[in-house]
Amino acid sequence: MSLFGKTKMGYAVVESRHLPQWRTLLEEGIGLHVTHAGEDDIAFRLDEHARRIIVRRGDAEDVVATGWQLEDEAALEAVVSRCRARGITVASGSAAAAKERGVASFVTVQGPKGLAIELFTNATRADAPLEMLASGFVTGLGGMGHIALTTRLPDDVERFWGELFDARLSDRVAQRIAGVMVDIAFLRLNERHHSIAIAATRGLRLDPLRTKVQHVNLEAASMDDIERAFARCRQLGFEMAHEIGQHPNDHQISFYVLTPSGFELELGWNARKVDEASWRTASYDAISSWGHKPERSGVAHRLAENAGNFARGLHSLLNPEFAPLRKP
């Protein structure tokens, strides 16, 4: 059984000590619907799914789990069988955890970099009308968006998504960033141009980021949503990691805002869908065709940021990176 076209991103779980700031960003900045607000967790809707982003109290300041919706039980069982055949432990999520995520049930495996990959088929639906500042979001067959991560083991990460989910390579980008050549692979699981982006330094493999996930992407329904959300986030005082610009490969116009946990949230519009009959994998020499400039671009800031990234990159050499399919 091929699983291509049968898997899509369903939700993200964030752990943070800064719940009020997260609510401000997602509700007042990006424009999502708050579907639950407790003392220790907040959940957000952006379509008919009861929960798409869950922020719970904790110390990680990171995405701690991503949920992936399978088309049916046969597809879910196929992934589970592939995991077990490769020695990957599959565990069942608790009923309480499933309720927190807005799904009937789920199973979980430890994915690349230790990120929990949670698999489900049935999402809880919400009947209440959406109350959002945004006009809407693009989900459907492509899921809620995509994630991007940095890694020292890009081949192993590509292998994980390829062998377990039949991911296909959409294209690659190679660009010098802060004096280091970075290679990025874009993998698709369905018609969305990519559900996973994998970035790695060329040559000496360094991981400059503290977080498992570099950014989470949501796709807005209109360019007007992008412009209004950008203005609201700026007015609310959130730093723009990258201002409005466009990517040459998926054609998406977007901006990246720095979240209260330190990773980035990308809000984009008009991402291309892949026509499997005519698509040809391509290579690009820039991640942006225009825009996407950092808000703080002064020399002092660049030097401090590059020094911090380099120090974290060197530190990453001291710690082995978890890869589920890596042979000892």
Helices and strands as residue ranges (DSSP letters): E 7-16, H 19-23, I 24-30, E 33-37, E 41-45, E 53-57, E 62-70, H 73-85, E 91-92, H 95-101, E 107-110, G 112-114, E 116-120, G 140-142, E 145-150, H 154-165, E 168-177, E 180-188, E 196-201, E 215-220, H 223-235, E 240-246, E 253-258, E 264-269, E 282-284, E 290-291, H 299-316
